[in-house]
Every structure is written in C-alpha cells, then in structure tokens.
Amino acid sequence: MAKEVVSTSEEGMTSVNSVRDFELTIDANGEETPDTVETLLADYAACYVPALRVGGRQRGADDLGKIENTVTGEVNDDGKLTSVSFDIKVEADLDDETGQQIVDRADELCKVHDALKESLHHEDTTIEGGAF
C-alpha cells in the first residue's frame, strides 16, 4: 500500500499539500503557517501519542488518561534540525521504571520515530505521571 501527498507551490516558499481529501499548508519560512521543521515536530508528537497509549497498555498502564508531549527541536544556523527532546506528561500515576518501559515501547511503535535518522531520535525524554 502506498501513501501519496501532492505538494503544490504557485510561488514563494509556501506549498499546499493535498493528503486524501485534506489540505495542509506549509510555509518553509514560517511567516504564514508552521514551517517545515515545526510540521515535522508536530507529526512526531502526533505519532508518539498513540504509541504511548499502546505502549502503556502493553506495559501494564491500561489508561494513561490525558497526555501532553512538549517536543523541542534544536536547529543549526542553516535551520536544519539537529536534535529533538520530549517532555511528556500523563494523567496516570506511573513509577519511573514503568514510565521508561512505556517510552521504550513507544519508540518501537512510532512510525515517525522509525523514519527519522537515528541522530534525530529524541535524545532527552522525561515522562511524568500524575501530571493532571
């Protein structure tokens, strides 16, 4: 099965991306819409949430409740992404060991994590249970 996105730019640095019946506008300069790096970070975060939920169920935390993942991406002078860190908060009470097991399993499940070069896998991750 193939996935297809059509990206069209009439002028400048903005593109309109058609994904099935949806449109996503991305401005490479970040002046009118999120830029390309911000969009990638949002994709990573959005993919990681269901991976955390499945990982939680598989590691004995059946319901993580509310999840908030603050993703920070460092960029170099050329605007290229050099590192990613996650600060994850979940509603469920978790001990440190279970939290780490869930993160480890989420790493295995997240499709965006799998697609990124290893140097961009989130290097610093915190997970805090009972956060809400």
All heavy atoms as an XYZ file, in Angstrom:
996
protein
N       0.845     -1.167      0.000
C       0.000      0.000      0.000
C       0.898      1.240      0.000
O       1.838      1.336      0.784
C      -0.900      0.000      1.244
C      -1.685      1.276      1.370
S      -2.905      1.305      2.693
C      -1.890      1.380      4.133
N       0.605      2.158     -0.858
C       1.366      3.401     -0.949
C       0.548      4.552     -0.375
O      -0.679      4.542     -0.405
C       1.709      3.695     -2.403
N       1.243      5.513      0.184
C       0.636      6.759      0.643
C       1.077      7.833     -0.332
O       2.216      7.829     -0.788
C       1.111      7.125      2.056
C       0.787      6.089      3.106
C      -0.621      6.257      3.581
C      -0.889      5.310      4.751
N      -2.146      5.606      5.387
N       0.195      8.780     -0.645
C       0.548      9.806     -1.602
C       0.148     11.186     -1.094
O      -0.945     11.373     -0.566
C      -0.153      9.543     -2.932
C       0.193     10.540     -4.014
C      -0.439     10.200     -5.340
O      -1.585     10.644     -5.568
O       0.202      9.479     -6.137
N       1.058     12.127     -1.254
C       0.825     13.533     -0.941
C       1.239     14.321     -2.177
O       2.300     14.071     -2.746
C       1.661     13.994      0.277
C       1.517     15.485      0.510
C       1.272     13.209      1.519
N       0.396     15.267     -2.586
C       0.747     16.143     -3.698
C       1.013     17.520     -3.117
O       0.151     18.105     -2.465
C      -0.379     16.209     -4.754
C      -0.017     17.193     -5.859
C      -0.654     14.828     -5.326
N       2.231     18.021     -3.325
C       2.656     19.317     -2.806
C       2.759     20.296     -3.971
O       3.511     20.068     -4.915
C       4.010     19.172     -2.100
O       4.381     20.378     -1.492
N       1.998     21.393     -3.894
C       1.950     22.371     -4.979
C       2.330     23.742     -4.451
O       1.793     24.190     -3.437
C       0.529     22.438     -5.592
O       0.134     21.127     -5.996
C       0.487     23.381     -6.779
N       3.244     24.404     -5.153
C       3.654     25.765     -4.808
C       3.463     26.639     -6.035
O       4.074     26.403     -7.075
C       5.112     25.800     -4.359
O       5.504     27.129     -4.082
N       2.614     27.642     -5.899
C       2.382     28.575     -7.004
C       3.492     29.609     -7.093
O       3.824     30.071     -8.175
C       1.025     29.271     -6.825
C      -0.169     28.334     -6.853
C      -0.445     27.745     -8.220
O      -0.040     28.346     -9.244
O      -1.059     26.663     -8.270
N       4.037     30.003     -5.902
C       5.137     30.961     -5.847
C       5.688     30.982     -4.429
O       5.080     30.464     -3.505
C       4.666     32.369     -6.248
C       3.616     32.934     -5.300
C       3.136     34.321     -5.711
O       3.784     34.980     -6.531
O       2.097     34.726     -5.184
N       6.844     31.574     -4.255
C       7.412     31.734     -2.927
C       7.757     30.414     -2.267
O       8.049     29.422     -2.926
N       7.723     30.414     -0.941
C       8.154     29.266     -0.154
C       7.003     28.493      0.473
O       7.216     27.630      1.311
C       9.105     29.721      0.962
C      10.333     30.421      0.463
S      11.313     29.292     -0.525
C      12.655     30.352     -0.971
N       5.778     28.810      0.090
C       4.603     28.146      0.658
C       4.122     27.055     -0.287
O       4.116     27.234     -1.501
C       3.478     29.174      0.903
O       3.961     30.161      1.808
C       2.241     28.522      1.490
N       3.737     25.931      0.295
C       3.163     24.853     -0.510
C       1.850     24.412      0.113
O       1.668     24.454      1.329
C       4.126     23.670     -0.613
O       4.366     23.122      0.655
N       0.948     24.006     -0.752
C      -0.315     23.413     -0.321
C      -0.188     21.924     -0.592
O       0.086     21.509     -1.724
C      -1.520     24.019     -1.070
C      -2.804     23.317     -0.656
C      -1.610     25.516     -0.811
N      -0.349     21.149      0.467
C      -0.162     19.707      0.382
C      -1.517     19.024      0.459
O      -2.245     19.194      1.441
C       0.747     19.254      1.520
C       2.088     19.945      1.430
O       2.952     19.490      0.710
N       2.250     21.066      2.131
N      -1.847     18.286     -0.578
C      -3.101     17.545     -0.623
C      -2.857     16.126     -0.133
O      -2.013     15.404     -0.684
C      -3.655     17.514     -2.046
O      -3.901     18.830     -2.491
N      -3.580     15.764      0.924
C      -3.481     14.448      1.535
C      -4.903     13.887      1.565
O      -5.724     14.357      2.352
C      -2.910     14.544      2.970
C      -2.737     13.162      3.566
C      -1.619     15.343      3.005
N      -5.173     12.938      0.697
C      -6.540     12.432      0.512
C      -7.474     13.621      0.286
O      -7.292     14.345     -0.679
C      -6.955     11.555      1.676
C      -6.142     10.270      1.756
C      -6.527      9.351      2.909
N      -6.067      9.896      4.179
C      -6.828     10.092      5.246
N      -8.101      9.768      5.218
N      -6.330     10.588      6.356
N      -8.466     13.838      1.144
C      -9.409     14.956      0.986
C      -9.051     16.139      1.878
O      -9.881     17.019      2.109
C     -10.842     14.498      1.313
C     -11.363     13.486      0.308
O     -10.939     13.536     -0.857
O     -12.193     12.642      0.693
N      -7.828     16.172      2.381
C      -7.392     17.217      3.301
C      -6.313     18.065      2.646
O      -5.593     17.599      1.768
C      -6.829     16.603      4.593
C      -7.779     15.662      5.265
C      -7.642     14.283      5.098
C      -8.819     16.130      6.050
C      -8.508     13.405      5.712
C      -9.687     15.255      6.672
C      -9.543     13.893      6.509
N      -6.198     19.303      3.123
C      -5.122     20.175      2.679
C      -4.345     20.679      3.878
O      -4.928     21.000      4.920
C      -5.661     21.377      1.895
C      -6.077     21.034      0.495
C      -6.363     22.267     -0.347
O      -6.433     23.398      0.193
O      -6.530     22.090     -1.561
N      -3.040     20.736      3.725
C      -2.146     21.230      4.760
C      -1.202     22.222      4.100
O      -0.464     21.870      3.181
C      -1.346     20.062      5.362
C      -0.244     20.391      6.349
C      -0.829     21.030      7.603
C       0.531     19.140      6.700
N      -1.257     23.465      4.564
C      -0.389     24.498      4.004
C       0.837     24.655      4.895
O       0.714     24.769      6.113
C      -1.138     25.843      3.894
O      -2.292     25.650      3.064
C      -0.264     26.908      3.277
N       2.002     24.646      4.267
C       3.266     24.764      4.994
C       4.087     25.868      4.333
O       4.266     25.872      3.114
C       4.047     23.434      4.973
C       3.213     22.313      5.594
C       5.387     23.581      5.690
C       3.797     20.926      5.411
N       4.568     26.788      5.148
C       5.417     27.883      4.680
C       6.835     27.609      5.175
O       7.087     27.629      6.382
C       4.897     29.215      5.237
C       5.738     30.418      4.856
O       6.765     30.254      4.181
O       5.355     31.528      5.251
N       7.753     27.336      4.259
C       9.122     26.994      4.645
C       9.763     28.064      5.522
O      10.627     27.762      6.333
C       9.972     26.746      3.408
N       9.339     29.313      5.381
C       9.881     30.398      6.191
C       9.109     30.622      7.489
O       9.531     31.406      8.329
C       9.897     31.705      5.393
C      10.864     31.645      4.237
O      11.918     31.031      4.328
N      10.507     32.279      3.135
N       7.971     29.963      7.659
C       7.186     30.096      8.881
C       6.521     31.446      9.051
O       6.151     31.816     10.162
N       6.352     32.186      7.980
C       5.748     33.515      8.086
C       4.227     33.472      8.091
O       3.583     34.264      8.767
C       6.255     34.402      6.950
C       7.750     34.677      7.048
C       8.322     35.379      5.830
O       7.560     35.700      4.901
O       9.545     35.600      5.826
N       3.639     32.563      7.327
C       2.179     32.500      7.191
C       1.573     31.280      7.884
O       0.405     31.298      8.262
C       1.785     32.474      5.706
C       2.280     33.671      4.913
C       1.548     34.944      5.278
O       0.343     34.880      5.575
O       2.204     36.015      5.276
N       2.343     30.231      8.000
C       1.883     28.961      8.572
C       3.076     28.319      9.277
O       4.193     28.819      9.191
C       1.372     28.005      7.468
O       2.469     27.619      6.643
C       0.270     28.638      6.620
N       2.871     27.182      9.945
C       4.027     26.483     10.514
C       5.057     26.182      9.422
O       4.702     25.940      8.264
C       3.429     25.195     11.075
C       2.000     25.525     11.339
C       1.605     26.487     10.255
N       6.336     26.205      9.819
C       7.378     25.893      8.847
C       7.581     24.387      8.763
O       6.916     23.603      9.446
C       8.673     26.660      9.146
C       9.400     26.224     10.415
O       9.265     25.057     10.845
O      10.139     27.063     10.967
N       8.502     23.965      7.936
C       8.706     22.537      7.687
C       9.197     21.789      8.924
O       8.757     20.667      9.194
C       9.683     22.332      6.520
O      10.894     23.056      6.785
C       9.088     22.822      5.211
N      10.097     22.397      9.694
C      10.600     21.735     10.902
C       9.498     21.641     11.952
O       9.324     20.593     12.587
C      11.853     22.456     11.456
C      12.258     21.890     12.804
C      13.013     22.337     10.468
N       8.733     22.711     12.127
C       7.622     22.680     13.093
C       6.603     21.621     12.698
O       6.067     20.909     13.561
C       6.946     24.054     13.158
C       7.826     25.115     13.770
C       7.346     26.527     13.494
O       6.683     26.766     12.452
O       7.643     27.404     14.324
N       6.351     21.478     11.408
C       5.411     20.463     10.930
C       5.940     19.063     11.211
O       5.195     18.179     11.646
C       5.140     20.659      9.431
O       4.672     21.997      9.212
C       4.089     19.690      8.928
N       7.237     18.856     11.003
C       7.842     17.556     11.316
C       7.734     17.256     12.806
O       7.383     16.134     13.203
C       9.302     17.522     10.873
C      10.063     16.243     11.242
C       9.509     15.046     10.487
C      11.541     16.407     10.964
N       8.021     18.246     13.653
C       7.920     18.040     15.101
C       6.483     17.727     15.505
O       6.245     16.864     16.359
C       8.447     19.257     15.857
C       9.941     19.549     15.685
C      10.302     20.875     16.346
C      10.800     18.416     16.226
N       5.516     18.400     14.893
C       4.107     18.113     15.180
C       3.737     16.696     14.750
O       3.020     15.983     15.467
C       3.201     19.133     14.483
N       4.241     16.265     13.598
C       3.999     14.894     13.142
C       4.584     13.880     14.121
O       3.960     12.862     14.429
C       4.606     14.659     11.755
C       3.837     15.352     10.653
O       2.665     15.698     10.852
O       4.438     15.550      9.580
N       5.802     14.157     14.598
C       6.473     13.260     15.552
C       5.635     13.160     16.832
O       5.350     12.073     17.325
C       7.867     13.804     15.830
C       8.898     12.840     16.388
C      10.194     13.285     16.606
C       8.617     11.519     16.691
C      11.180     12.446     17.115
C       9.599     10.666     17.197
C      10.874     11.143     17.407
O      11.836     10.305     17.917
N       5.209     14.303     17.349
C       4.406     14.320     18.579
C       3.076     13.608     18.379
O       2.648     12.816     19.225
C       4.179     15.761     19.041
N       2.412     13.872     17.247
C       1.101     13.268     16.981
C       1.209     11.757     16.805
O       0.302     11.014     17.197
C       0.476     13.897     15.742
N       2.297     11.285     16.240
C       2.519      9.853     16.080
C       2.865      9.201     17.414
O       2.508      8.046     17.669
C       3.638      9.619     15.062
S       3.926      7.887     14.642
N       3.557      9.930     18.271
C       4.035      9.377     19.533
C       2.911      9.165     20.544
O       2.984      8.252     21.364
C       5.126     10.283     20.119
C       6.166      9.520     20.889
C       7.148      8.792     20.233
C       6.161      9.506     22.268
C       8.101      8.075     20.931
C       7.118      8.792     22.985
C       8.076      8.085     22.312
O       9.017      7.369     23.007
N       1.854      9.984     20.483
C       0.743      9.853     21.442
C       0.089      8.470     21.364
O      -0.030      7.785     22.382
C      -0.280     10.991     21.282
C      -1.576     10.687     22.011
C       0.313     12.304     21.789
N      -0.353      8.002     20.183
C      -0.934      6.652     20.157
C       0.093      5.571     20.495
O      -0.264      4.539     21.082
C      -1.476      6.494     18.738
C      -0.855      7.572     17.943
C      -0.466      8.661     18.881
N       1.365      5.803     20.157
C       2.407      4.836     20.523
C       2.533      4.744     22.040
O       2.712      3.652     22.591
C       3.742      5.226     19.883
N       2.429      5.885     22.734
C       2.445      5.870     24.202
C       1.242      5.114     24.755
O       1.360      4.341     25.697
C       2.449      7.297     24.755
C       3.757      8.066     24.640
C       3.522      9.549     24.913
C       4.814      7.501     25.594
N       0.070      5.344     24.175
C      -1.148      4.666     24.664
C      -1.034      3.155     24.502
O      -1.333      2.395     25.423
C      -2.386      5.199     23.956
C      -2.711      6.644     24.343
C      -4.134      7.027     23.991
N      -4.371      8.431     24.236
C      -4.564      8.979     25.439
N      -4.531      8.231     26.519
N      -4.791     10.272     25.559
N      -0.596      2.707     23.330
C      -0.438      1.267     23.102
C       0.676      0.731     24.001
O       0.522     -0.321     24.638
C      -0.151      0.973     21.615
C       0.224     -0.496     21.410
C      -1.360      1.328     20.753
N       1.790      1.451     24.067
C       2.888      1.036     24.934
C       2.459      0.947     26.384
O       2.868      0.040     27.115
N       1.628      1.883     26.819
C       1.110      1.854     28.185
C       0.286      0.605     28.445
O       0.464     -0.074     29.465
N      -0.622      0.301     27.514
C      -1.451     -0.908     27.679
C      -0.579     -2.160     27.706
O      -0.826     -3.082     28.473
C      -2.490     -1.003     26.564
C      -3.658     -0.059     26.752
C      -4.827     -0.389     25.845
N      -4.515     -0.305     24.434
C      -4.637      0.800     23.690
N      -5.060      1.910     24.236
N      -4.341      0.771     22.418
N       0.459     -2.193     26.892
C       1.325     -3.363     26.826
C       2.278     -3.467     28.015
O       2.863     -4.514     28.241
C       2.124     -3.345     25.517
C       1.258     -3.549     24.297
C       2.046     -3.459     22.999
O       3.199     -3.022     22.955
N       1.406     -3.863     21.910
N       2.431     -2.381     28.760
C       3.342     -2.377     29.907
C       2.616     -2.182     31.233
O       3.204     -1.763     32.219
C       4.420     -1.291     29.730
C       5.309     -1.470     28.497
C       6.047     -2.813     28.525
N       6.917     -3.009     27.386
C       6.628     -3.759     26.324
N       5.453     -4.373     26.237
N       7.501     -3.904     25.347
N       1.302     -2.497     31.249
C       0.562     -2.548     32.498
C      -0.115     -1.259     32.940
O      -0.695     -1.206     34.010
N      -0.059     -0.218     32.131
C      -0.768      1.034     32.441
C      -1.902      1.160     31.429
O      -1.736      1.743     30.359
C       0.178      2.218     32.357
N      -3.043      0.571     31.770
C      -4.131      0.453     30.806
C      -4.676      1.772     30.294
O      -5.108      1.868     29.160
C      -5.273     -0.376     31.402
C      -4.866     -1.829     31.579
O      -3.994     -2.286     30.833
O      -5.425     -2.491     32.472
N      -4.684      2.804     31.113
C      -5.247      4.082     30.684
C      -4.335      5.212     31.153
O      -4.282      5.525     32.331
C      -6.652      4.268     31.258
C      -7.324      5.541     30.784
O      -6.783      6.236     29.893
O      -8.408      5.855     31.306
N      -3.605      5.811     30.221
C      -2.719      6.913     30.567
C      -3.480      8.218     30.789
O      -2.932      9.162     31.338
C      -1.657      7.119     29.479
C      -0.664      5.984     29.292
C       0.300      6.312     28.148
C       0.101      5.711     30.576
N      -4.747      8.258     30.364
C      -5.532      9.481     30.513
C      -4.987     10.560     29.589
O      -4.510     10.296     28.493
N      -5.047     11.794     30.063
C      -4.566     12.918     29.271
C      -3.049     12.795     29.078
O      -2.314     12.460     30.006
C      -4.885     14.232     29.988
C      -4.426     15.461     29.236
C      -4.817     16.727     29.997
C      -4.287     17.966     29.289
N      -4.696     19.204     29.980
N      -2.607     13.067     27.854
C      -1.181     13.060     27.517
C      -0.837     14.412     26.916
O      -1.544     14.907     26.037
C      -0.831     11.955     26.494
C      -1.128     10.573     27.054
C       0.640     12.064     26.070
C      -0.975      9.451     26.029
N       0.248     14.994     27.382
C       0.779     16.216     26.785
C       2.260     15.975     26.514
O       3.013     15.632     27.420
C       0.603     17.391     27.738
C       1.142     18.703     27.203
C       0.949     19.824     28.200
O      -0.184     20.316     28.323
O       1.948     20.162     28.885
N       2.664     16.134     25.262
C       4.050     15.929     24.877
C       4.582     17.238     24.301
O       4.177     17.654     23.218
C       4.167     14.805     23.840
C       5.604     14.453     23.504
O       6.541     15.004     24.064
N       5.779     13.529     22.575
N       5.464     17.895     25.026
C       6.119     19.108     24.528
C       7.389     18.676     23.816
O       8.299     18.119     24.437
C       6.446     20.076     25.680
O       5.224     20.408     26.352
C       7.105     21.337     25.157
N       7.420     18.903     22.514
C       8.545     18.485     21.684
C       9.378     19.729     21.358
O       8.842     20.720     20.878
C       8.061     17.820     20.378
C       9.236     17.368     19.532
C       7.142     16.654     20.684
N      10.668     19.645     21.632
C      11.571     20.750     21.342
C      12.601     20.287     20.326
O      13.235     19.245     20.520
C      12.288     21.234     22.624
O      11.298     21.609     23.579
C      13.204     22.406     22.332
N      12.731     21.033     19.268
C      13.721     20.725     18.249
C      14.761     21.822     18.180
O      14.414     22.997     18.069
N      16.007     21.447     18.286
C      17.106     22.406     18.129
C      17.491     22.450     16.650
O      17.570     21.404     15.998
C      18.310     21.994     18.977
C      18.053     22.020     20.468
C      17.778     23.405     21.021
O      18.319     24.398     20.469
O      17.011     23.504     21.995
N      17.723     23.656     16.154
C      18.128     23.813     14.763
C      19.474     24.541     14.708
O      19.804     25.325     15.590
C      17.081     24.575     13.932
C      15.781     23.788     13.821
C      16.807     25.950     14.509
N      20.236     24.265     13.651
C      21.538     24.925     13.487
C      21.350     26.235     12.720
O      20.218     26.639     12.410
C      22.550     23.994     12.820
C      22.152     23.601     11.408
O      21.322     24.229     10.754
N      22.763     22.524     10.921
N      22.438     26.896     12.398
C      22.384     28.194     11.707
C      21.753     28.100     10.322
O      21.268     29.097      9.792
C      23.789     28.796     11.592
C      24.348     29.240     12.932
O      23.551     29.435     13.886
O      25.580     29.378     13.046
N      21.762     26.915      9.742
C      21.130     26.704      8.444
C      19.650     26.354      8.570
O      18.985     26.103      7.567
C      21.837     25.581      7.681
C      23.262     25.944      7.292
O      23.514     27.139      7.022
O      24.119     25.037      7.263
N      19.138     26.307      9.808
C      17.733     25.980     10.039
C      17.445     24.492      9.996
O      16.286     24.081     10.013
N      18.497     23.669      9.973
C      18.303     22.219      9.935
C      18.180     21.675     11.348
O      18.897     22.088     12.253
C      19.456     21.539      9.202
C      19.475     21.857      7.732
C      20.553     21.072      7.028
C      20.518     21.354      5.537
N      21.503     20.531      4.825
N      17.294     20.728     11.498
C      17.043     20.088     12.783
C      18.261     19.283     13.213
O      18.782     18.464     12.453
C      15.821     19.174     12.656
C      15.226     18.587     13.917
C      14.744     19.681     14.866
C      14.063     17.668     13.551
N      18.744     19.537     14.448
C      19.934     18.829     14.937
C      19.635     17.908     16.110
O      20.373     16.962     16.353
C      21.035     19.823     15.356
O      20.524     20.677     16.386
C      21.499     20.645     14.168
N      18.575     18.189     16.857
C      18.211     17.308     17.966
C      16.756     17.537     18.344
O      16.172     18.576     18.040
C      19.105     17.540     19.188
O      18.852     18.818     19.737
N      16.196     16.524     19.000
C      14.799     16.558     19.429
C      14.729     16.075     20.864
O      15.405     15.115     21.240
C      13.921     15.651     18.537
C      12.474     15.631     19.016
C      13.999     16.079     17.070
N      13.915     16.734     21.682
C      13.680     16.251     23.047
C      12.179     16.262     23.329
O      11.432     17.054     22.758
C      14.435     17.104     24.072
O      13.976     18.436     24.042
N      11.763     15.345     24.189
C      10.366     15.204     24.590
C      10.243     15.470     26.081
O      11.058     14.994     26.867
C       9.854     13.772     24.364
C       9.609     13.369     22.938
C       9.274     12.054     22.665
C       9.694     14.261     21.887
C       9.030     11.635     21.373
C       9.453     13.856     20.587
C       9.116     12.537     20.331
N       9.208     16.196     26.450
C       8.810     16.356     27.851
C       7.365     15.889     27.913
O       6.452     16.613     27.517
C       8.952     17.818     28.288
C       8.564     18.032     29.741
O       8.486     17.043     30.502
O       8.306     19.190     30.113
N       7.175     14.663     28.371
C       5.868     14.005     28.339
C       5.229     14.056     29.717
O       5.860     13.715     30.712
C       6.016     12.532     27.894
C       6.700     12.460     26.531
C       4.659     11.831     27.883
C       7.206     11.079     26.169
N       3.965     14.460     29.738
C       3.172     14.439     30.971
C       1.945     13.581     30.704
O       1.311     13.707     29.660
C       2.757     15.851     31.368
C       3.916     16.740     31.790
C       3.426     18.129     32.153
C       4.487     19.024     32.725
N       5.747     19.093     32.067
N       1.648     12.694     31.653
C       0.449     11.855     31.535
C      -0.351     11.947     32.821
O       0.190     12.241     33.890
C       0.803     10.376     31.232
C       1.551     10.257     29.906
C       1.595      9.743     32.340
N      -1.636     11.713     32.696
C      -2.527     11.795     33.841
C      -2.349     10.621     34.804
O      -2.426     10.783     36.018
C      -3.977     11.844     33.343
C      -4.998     12.073     34.400
C      -6.385     12.271     33.819
O      -6.566     12.276     32.584
O      -7.319     12.421     34.626
N      -2.095      9.443     34.272
C      -1.966      8.238     35.094
C      -0.754      8.328     36.007
O       0.269      8.905     35.652
C      -1.838      7.004     34.202
N      -0.879      7.753     37.194
C       0.266      7.651     38.100
C       1.182      6.540     37.595
O       0.746      5.406     37.405
C      -0.196      7.314     39.526
C      -0.831      8.499     40.215
O      -0.361      9.639     39.983
O      -1.794      8.304     40.976
N       2.448      6.878     37.362
C       3.439      5.908     36.884
C       4.685      6.004     37.739
O       5.107      7.097     38.094
C       3.856      6.219     35.441
C       2.812      6.252     34.347
C       3.450      6.710     33.044
C       2.173      4.885     34.183
N       5.295      4.865     38.022
C       6.624      4.931     38.633
C       7.639      5.108     37.506
O       7.323      4.955     36.327
C       6.914      3.682     39.475
C       6.842      2.389     38.677
O       7.533      2.284     37.644
O       6.098      1.478     39.087
N       8.860      5.464     37.851
C       9.892      5.769     36.851
C      10.164      4.583     35.926
O      10.332      4.750     34.721
C      11.192      6.203     37.532
C      11.082      7.571     38.189
O      10.137      8.317     37.863
O      11.944      7.888     39.032
N      10.208      3.378     36.502
C      10.512      2.194     35.702
C       9.426      1.934     34.657
O       9.720      1.676     33.489
C      10.674      0.967     36.600
C      11.028     -0.289     35.834
C      11.188     -1.508     36.746
O      11.243     -1.363     37.982
O      11.272     -2.610     36.182
N       8.164      2.013     35.071
C       7.062      1.794     34.128
C       7.058      2.877     33.063
O       6.865      2.598     31.880
C       5.708      1.751     34.867
O       5.760      0.715     35.857
C       4.567      1.495     33.907
N       7.277      4.128     33.478
C       7.342      5.225     32.516
C       8.401      4.984     31.461
O       8.164      5.172     30.258
N       9.578      4.543     31.871
C      10.657      4.280     30.921
C      10.317      3.106     30.011
O      10.619      3.132     28.819
C      11.978      4.029     31.641
C      13.165      3.935     30.711
C      13.344      5.186     29.863
O      13.446      6.287     30.396
N      13.379      5.028     28.556
N       9.663      2.084     30.547
C       9.248      0.943     29.723
C       8.249      1.376     28.660
O       8.297      0.913     27.517
C       8.646     -0.158     30.600
C       9.644     -0.873     31.461
C       8.982     -1.856     32.431
O       7.763     -1.914     32.552
N       9.808     -2.619     33.129
N       7.348      2.284     29.024
C       6.360      2.792     28.072
C       7.059      3.595     26.974
O       6.758      3.443     25.789
C       5.284      3.619     28.800
C       4.440      2.703     29.684
C       4.416      4.389     27.808
C       3.526      3.432     30.647
N       7.999      4.459     27.353
C       8.745      5.249     26.370
C       9.536      4.322     25.440
O       9.532      4.505     24.216
C       9.675      6.265     27.069
C      10.703      6.846     26.100
C       8.858      7.373     27.712
N      10.198      3.330     25.988
C      10.967      2.388     25.164
C      10.068      1.680     24.157
O      10.439      1.514     22.988
C      11.681      1.362     26.037
C      12.816      1.963     26.854
O      13.245      3.099     26.566
O      13.255      1.293     27.820
N       8.885      1.272     24.613
C       7.954      0.581     23.709
C       7.397      1.551     22.674
O       7.255      1.191     21.492
C       6.819     -0.077     24.512
C       5.846     -0.848     23.669
C       6.525     -2.012     22.937
N       5.543     -2.735     22.153
C       5.761     -3.169     20.915
N       6.937     -3.002     20.349
N       4.817     -3.797     20.260
N       7.099      2.785     23.076
C       6.601      3.791     22.130
C       7.628      4.050     21.035
O       7.268      4.238     19.865
C       6.226      5.069     22.864
N       8.916      4.042     21.391
C       9.969      4.203     20.386
C       9.876      3.111     19.324
O      10.084      3.367     18.140
C      11.358      4.139     21.033
C      11.717      5.374     21.830
O      10.994      6.393     21.756
O      12.742      5.313     22.546
N       9.562      1.910     19.738
C       9.455      0.781     18.804
C       8.219      0.891     17.928
O       8.206      0.400     16.799
C       9.417     -0.534     19.571
C      10.689     -0.835     20.336
C      10.540     -2.021     21.294
O       9.415     -2.518     21.487
O      11.572     -2.429     21.853
N       7.155      1.536     18.433
C       5.878      1.589     17.727
C       5.707      2.813     16.834
O       4.969      2.748     15.848
C       4.726      1.563     18.745
C       4.595      0.301     19.581
C       3.604      0.534     20.720
C       4.161     -0.868     18.711
N       6.338      3.920     17.160
C       6.112      5.189     16.459
C       6.725      5.151     15.058
O       7.930      4.990     14.896
C       6.691      6.348     17.275
S       6.509      7.949     16.465
N       5.885      5.340     14.049
C       6.331      5.287     12.656
C       7.236      6.457     12.291
O       8.160      6.308     11.498
C       5.116      5.246     11.737
C       4.279      3.991     11.903
C       2.980      4.105     11.117
C       2.103      2.899     11.312
N       1.295      2.957     12.502
N       6.980      7.633     12.851
C       7.835      8.786     12.560
C       9.210      8.587     13.201
O      10.233      8.855     12.583
C       7.177     10.107     13.017
C       8.128     11.284     12.868
C       5.890     10.353     12.228
N       9.230      8.088     14.430
C      10.499      7.774     15.101
C      11.318      6.836     14.223
O      12.514      7.037     14.019
C      10.207      7.146     16.465
C      11.417      6.809     17.271
N      12.049      7.726     18.084
C      12.118      5.655     17.391
C      13.077      7.157     18.675
N      13.149      5.896     18.271
N      10.659      5.836     13.686
C      11.327      4.845     12.846
C      11.855      5.465     11.551
O      12.896      5.056     11.045
C      10.347      3.710     12.532
C      11.008      2.537     11.854
O      12.026      2.045     12.370
O      10.508      2.121     10.788
N      11.170      6.478     11.027
C      11.542      7.076      9.747
C      12.671      8.102      9.859
O      13.334      8.394      8.861
C      10.322      7.740      9.106
N      12.912      8.632     11.062
C      13.941      9.648     11.237
C      15.322      9.009     11.379
O      15.457      7.921     11.933
C      13.678     10.470     12.505
C      12.461     11.377     12.486
C      12.272     12.023     13.855
C      12.590     12.434     11.408
N      16.335      9.723     10.895
C      17.687      9.221     11.105
C      17.951      9.181     12.611
O      17.389      9.962     13.379
C      18.725     10.069     10.380
C      18.808     11.512     10.788
C      19.815     12.245      9.909
C      19.904     13.700     10.275
N      20.876     14.414      9.443
N      18.765      8.250     13.024
C      18.960      7.974     14.445
C      19.394      9.199     15.242
O      19.005      9.374     16.396
C      19.967      6.837     14.626
C      19.980      6.298     16.037
C      20.806      5.036     16.164
O      20.832      4.234     15.219
O      21.421      4.867     17.233
N      20.167     10.081     14.643
C      20.636     11.259     15.384
C      19.498     12.208     15.749
O      19.671     13.076     16.595
C      21.706     12.003     14.581
O      21.152     12.544     13.396
N      18.326     12.035     15.122
C      17.168     12.876     15.450
C      16.162     12.180     16.348
O      15.142     12.761     16.688
C      16.483     13.368     14.172
C      17.303     14.345     13.349
C      16.540     14.750     12.100
C      17.690     15.566     14.160
N      16.429     10.940     16.740
C      15.550     10.305     17.720
C      15.648     11.118     18.998
O      16.729     11.557     19.381
C      15.971      8.857     17.979
C      15.685      7.959     16.820
N      16.053      6.643     16.817
C      15.080      8.173     15.622
C      15.686      6.084     15.682
N      15.093      7.002     14.938
N      14.519     11.340     19.642
C      14.508     12.181     20.841
C      15.591     11.706     21.802
O      15.592     10.588     22.250
C      13.123     12.207     21.496
C      12.618     10.853     21.849
N      12.792     10.300     23.082
C      11.974      9.928     21.115
C      12.253      9.097     23.105
N      11.757      8.844     21.911
N      16.537     12.590     22.059
C      17.670     12.185     22.906
C      17.384     12.423     24.374
O      17.854     11.697     25.227
C      18.950     12.860     22.463
C      18.861     14.364     22.303
C      20.139     14.954     21.745
O      20.666     14.428     20.764
O      20.588     15.965     22.310
N      16.654     13.439     24.690
C      16.295     13.716     26.090
C      14.788     13.563     26.215
O      14.036     14.267     25.544
C      16.693     15.141     26.487
C      18.192     15.337     26.511
O      18.881     14.412     26.960
O      18.656     16.398     26.096
N      14.375     12.641     27.063
C      12.958     12.410     27.271
C      12.667     12.347     28.749
O      13.358     11.658     29.496
C      12.503     11.078     26.626
O      12.778     11.123     25.232
C      11.021     10.838     26.840
N      11.657     13.083     29.153
C      11.150     12.962     30.518
C       9.698     12.529     30.405
O       8.994     12.908     29.469
C      11.239     14.287     31.300
O      10.458     15.285     30.628
C      12.685     14.762     31.410
N       9.264     11.721     31.357
C       7.860     11.330     31.431
C       7.450     11.480     32.886
O       8.108     10.977     33.791
C       7.582      9.918     30.881
C       6.073      9.615     30.928
C       8.427      8.867     31.560
C       5.660      8.414     30.097
N       6.371     12.216     33.104
C       5.878     12.494     34.433
C       4.455     11.980     34.574
O       3.568     12.400     33.823
C       5.901     14.007     34.673
C       5.306     14.431     35.997
C       5.190     15.953     36.112
O       5.810     16.684     35.325
O       4.447     16.388     36.996
N       4.250     11.055     35.489
C       2.916     10.549     35.765
C       2.206     11.418     36.782
O       2.821     12.188     37.519
N       0.875     11.320     36.822
C       0.075     12.087     37.760
C       0.177     13.582     37.528
O       0.086     14.369     38.468
N       0.367     13.976     36.270
C       0.632     15.383     35.962
C      -0.630     16.232     35.871
O      -0.536     17.450     35.923
C       1.413     15.484     34.655
N      -1.793     15.619     35.768
C      -3.028     16.397     35.597
C      -4.032     16.057     36.679
O      -4.112     14.985     37.158
C      -3.643     16.146     34.222
C      -2.705     16.429     33.102
C      -2.085     15.412     32.427
C      -2.424     17.748     32.731
C      -1.210     15.665     31.380
C      -1.545     18.007     31.701
C      -0.950     16.969     31.019
